[in-house]
Amino acid sequence: MRLAEIILIFSSMFLQPVAARCGEALGESATAVSGTAVADSSFSVDELPLPSVPSSLTVPSARAAYIVEHFWDGLDFRDTLRSRSRVFMERSFSTYASLFPHARAEALPPAISGLMMRASADKAAYRLLCVVAEKYLYEKGSPVYNEECFMMFLEEMSNLPAGGEAVMSRASFLLEAARKNRRGTVAADFAYTTRNGGRHTFHATPGDTLLLMFYDPDCRHCMETVGRLDGSVVFCNAVATGRLTVLAVCVDTSDSRWRSTVDSMPDGWIVANDASGIPSTGLYDLPSMPVMYLIGKEKRVIAKEISAKEIIEFLE
């Protein structure tokens, strides 16, 4: 499906190009999903036809909402040649997900619910859809990453029996993790110890805009991220002028190990050690280090699991 078709439908709307690849190559044969073989994807699969938008809908967000609602009308999920094809489903889903930011928010839950119900007509196709939704909406490398929208899928996946107990259990687990410290909510408070021995709480930490970083000094990626941020002129200027406060909290490491590495951290940052047992209490979801949050006034989450590149772009 060509993105140009959607741009024409939206008239003046612009959509970011969607990568043809995300994670694994789309040209490879499909793998098994939850123990059920998925149709081989080595053959050419036709593209899903776009719905015809009524001319009465002129507002871009309303047109996007209509396409989201009717995007899958051209697919009968019992047509296993397409619905079980990973190539077809990934290509279609990536285009579908690119519409989410442009559609009216209230249109998304019923559209997603309707899609999941229709997909449940074939259990293998349904499980493939669950896998594809997680890959495109929840994996950070995806060009259409959108945790808030993925939560709508998780709501359906945790309740619909079509995927089986394993899919429902996994969806419930991921949903619980995704609900923690969501964008717009007040981030959970915790205690920490600073390098000079002071004990403080996150909510009492000054700064209208704050970068909260959870890290492990033995994590190579963590140290690479620290180096990238500290090497950015834009980032360092924001810290030096007080525009941005950085709170780097070491988690799941002994106090002695933290203290032996603390001098390697940038001077302008608040470098601390977790004093609340965050990994064991589950206050924050820490899938892989580092985990960074951009925090605003009243300690509300602006962005969750943000990357160094995204932080620097935010400050530019």
Backbone hydrogen bonds, N-H to C=O, Kabsch-Sander energy under -0.5 kcal/mol:
donor,donor_aa,acceptor,acceptor_aa,energy
5,E,2,R,-1.1
6,I,2,R,-0.7
7,I,3,L,-2.1
8,L,4,A,-2.2
9,I,5,E,-1.8
10,F,6,I,-2.4
11,S,7,I,-0.8
11,S,8,L,-0.5
12,S,10,F,-1.4
13,M,10,F,-0.6
19,A,17,P,-0.5
22,C,24,E,-0.8
24,E,22,C,-1.2
28,E,25,A,-1.1
33,V,36,T,-2.4
34,S,32,A,-0.5
36,T,33,V,-2.3
37,A,35,G,-0.5
53,V,51,P,-0.7
57,L,54,P,-1.7
58,T,56,S,-0.9
62,A,59,V,-0.7
63,R,59,V,-2.3
64,A,60,P,-2.6
65,A,61,S,-2.0
66,Y,62,A,-2.0
67,I,63,R,-2.1
68,V,64,A,-2.5
69,E,65,A,-2.2
70,H,66,Y,-2.1
71,F,67,I,-1.2
73,D,70,H,-1.8
75,L,72,W,-2.0
76,D,74,G,-0.5
77,F,75,L,-0.7
79,D,76,D,-3.0
80,T,78,R,-1.6
82,R,79,D,-1.5
83,S,79,D,-2.5
84,R,80,T,-1.3
85,S,82,R,-1.6
86,R,39,A,-0.6
86,R,84,R,-0.6
89,M,85,S,-2.5
90,E,86,R,-2.8
91,R,87,V,-2.3
92,S,88,F,-2.4
93,F,89,M,-2.9
94,S,90,E,-2.4
95,T,91,R,-1.3
96,Y,92,S,-2.5
97,A,93,F,-3.1
98,S,94,S,-1.2
99,L,95,T,-0.5
99,L,96,Y,-1.4
100,F,97,A,-1.0
102,H,99,L,-1.6
103,A,99,L,-1.0
103,A,100,F,-0.9
104,R,61,S,-1.0
107,A,104,R,-1.7
108,L,104,R,-0.6
108,L,105,A,-1.2
111,A,107,A,-1.3
112,I,108,L,-2.8
113,S,109,P,-2.5
114,G,110,P,-2.3
115,L,111,A,-2.0
116,M,112,I,-2.4
117,M,113,S,-2.1
118,R,114,G,-2.1
119,A,115,L,-2.5
120,S,116,M,-1.4
121,A,118,R,-1.5
122,D,119,A,-1.8
126,Y,122,D,-2.6
127,R,123,K,-2.4
128,L,124,A,-2.0
129,L,125,A,-2.4
130,C,126,Y,-2.1
131,V,127,R,-2.0
132,V,128,L,-2.7
133,A,129,L,-2.7
134,E,130,C,-1.9
135,K,131,V,-2.3
136,Y,132,V,-2.5
137,L,133,A,-2.4
138,Y,134,E,-1.9
139,E,134,E,-0.8
139,E,135,K,-0.6
142,S,139,E,-2.2
145,Y,142,S,-1.3
146,N,137,L,-2.3
150,F,146,N,-2.2
151,M,147,E,-2.0
152,M,148,E,-0.7
152,M,149,C,-0.7
153,F,149,C,-1.2
154,L,150,F,-2.5
155,E,151,M,-2.1
156,E,152,M,-1.3
157,M,153,F,-2.9
158,S,154,L,-2.4
159,N,156,E,-1.2
160,L,156,E,-2.6
163,G,160,L,-0.7
164,G,161,P,-1.5
167,V,163,G,-0.6
168,M,164,G,-2.1
169,S,165,E,-2.7
170,R,166,A,-2.3
171,A,167,V,-2.4
172,S,168,M,-2.1
173,F,169,S,-2.2
174,L,170,R,-2.7
175,L,171,A,-2.5
176,E,172,S,-2.0
177,A,173,F,-1.9
178,A,174,L,-2.7
179,R,175,L,-1.8
180,K,177,A,-1.1
182,R,179,R,-0.8
184,G,301,V,-2.9
185,T,182,R,-2.1
187,A,299,K,-2.9
192,Y,200,H,-2.6
193,T,273,N,-2.4
194,T,198,G,-3.0
195,R,271,V,-1.0
197,G,194,T,-1.9
200,H,192,Y,-2.7
202,F,190,F,-2.6
205,T,202,F,-1.8
210,L,295,I,-2.9
211,L,245,T,-3.3
212,L,210,L,-0.7
212,L,293,Y,-2.8
213,M,211,L,-0.7
213,M,247,L,-2.8
214,F,291,V,-2.9
215,Y,213,M,-0.5
215,Y,249,V,-2.3
219,C,216,D,-2.4
220,R,218,D,-0.7
223,M,219,C,-2.0
224,E,220,R,-2.2
225,T,221,H,-2.2
226,V,222,C,-2.4
227,G,223,M,-2.3
228,R,224,E,-2.2
229,L,225,T,-2.4
230,D,226,V,-2.8
231,G,227,G,-1.2
232,S,229,L,-1.6
233,V,231,G,-0.6
236,C,232,S,-2.7
237,N,233,V,-2.5
238,A,234,V,-1.8
239,V,235,F,-2.0
240,A,236,C,-2.8
241,T,237,N,-2.1
242,G,239,V,-0.9
243,R,238,A,-1.3
244,L,238,A,-2.1
245,T,209,T,-2.3
247,L,211,L,-2.9
247,L,245,T,-0.5
248,A,246,V,-0.6
248,A,270,I,-2.7
249,V,213,M,-3.6
249,V,247,L,-0.7
250,C,248,A,-0.6
250,C,272,A,-2.9
251,V,215,Y,-2.1
258,W,254,S,-2.4
259,R,255,D,-2.6
260,S,256,S,-1.7
261,T,257,R,-0.6
261,T,258,W,-1.3
262,V,258,W,-1.1
264,S,261,T,-1.6
265,M,262,V,-1.6
269,W,266,P,-1.2
270,I,246,V,-3.1
271,V,269,W,-0.9
272,A,248,A,-3.1
272,A,270,I,-0.6
273,N,193,T,-2.6
274,D,250,C,-2.7
275,A,191,A,-2.4
281,T,277,G,-2.4
282,G,278,I,-2.0
283,L,278,I,-0.8
286,L,284,Y,-0.6
291,V,214,F,-1.8
293,Y,212,L,-2.6
294,L,303,A,-2.4
295,I,210,L,-3.4
295,I,293,Y,-0.6
296,G,300,R,-3.2
299,K,296,G,-1.3
300,R,297,K,-1.4
301,V,185,T,-2.8
302,I,294,L,-3.2
303,A,294,L,-1.6
305,E,292,M,-0.6
306,I,292,M,-2.2
311,I,307,S,-2.1
312,I,308,A,-2.3
313,E,309,K,-2.3
314,F,310,E,-2.0
315,L,311,I,-1.6
316,E,312,I,-1.2
